[in-house]
Structure formats: structure tokens, C-alpha cells
Amino acid sequence: MAVRAFTVLDNNLRALAAQWAGLLQTTADTGAPAEVPDFADRSVQVEGTLGTGGVVRIEGSNDGTNYAPLTDPQGNTLDFNAVNRIEQVQEITRYLRPRVTAGDGGTNFTVTLYGRRL
């Protein structure tokens, strides 16, 4: 399992944009956790190539060790099995990360997090 670092695209007084690129199934990649407790509004965007059966899950943690799936406002687990989608993140957790849970050698995701400070 490879842990992919995120790149901060924008960080100002009102918002943060961070991106994990090159999330692959062949190495069961996980994104490095982003510590984002002060962002009350969050969304994630998924781009890239699904391959066969590709899925990337958005997870959260309050202790930085134990991660659980996060959900959208309708209570659906944030498991992306399609690209070119944006979803709001319902839960406010201290840490957030993407994790590839399925796919093949063609699976390659880019996940972008946007958070707005109140």
C-alpha cells in the first residue's frame, strides 16, 4: 500500500483546496490524511480513470488512526465508482483521506477536497 501525499492548491482565510493525484489500485493507495477540523463545509471531486471496477472511498477519523467511511447529506457512503463527480461531505472529522478499495491496473484517481471556513 502506498500513501500518496496531497498538494495544497489554495489555502487562505476562507477556504482550502487540496488534491491527491495518482491514486492507484495496483498498490492499494491511500491518501495521506489531511487535517481539516476548521472547515465546516466540505466537498470532494473525483476525476481520473476507473479501470475495471474502480472505487475510491472517502474516509474520516478523529484520532488519526481509526478511519471510517464518510457519507453525503443523504446518508450514502462516499464510494465513488464513477469519475467526474462532486459530492458534499456530511461529517465533520479532524482528518479526511481517500482510499482506493477496488479496481485494476487501469485504475488511477485524482481526488480534490474543497473546504470553506466559517
PyMOL commands that set and color helices and strands:
alter all, ss='L'
color gray80, all
select strands_A, chain A and resi 3-4+6-11+15-24+30-31+34-35+39-49+55-61+68-69+79-80+85-88+95-102+108-117
alter strands_A, ss='S'
color yellow, strands_A
deselect
rebuild
show_as cartoon
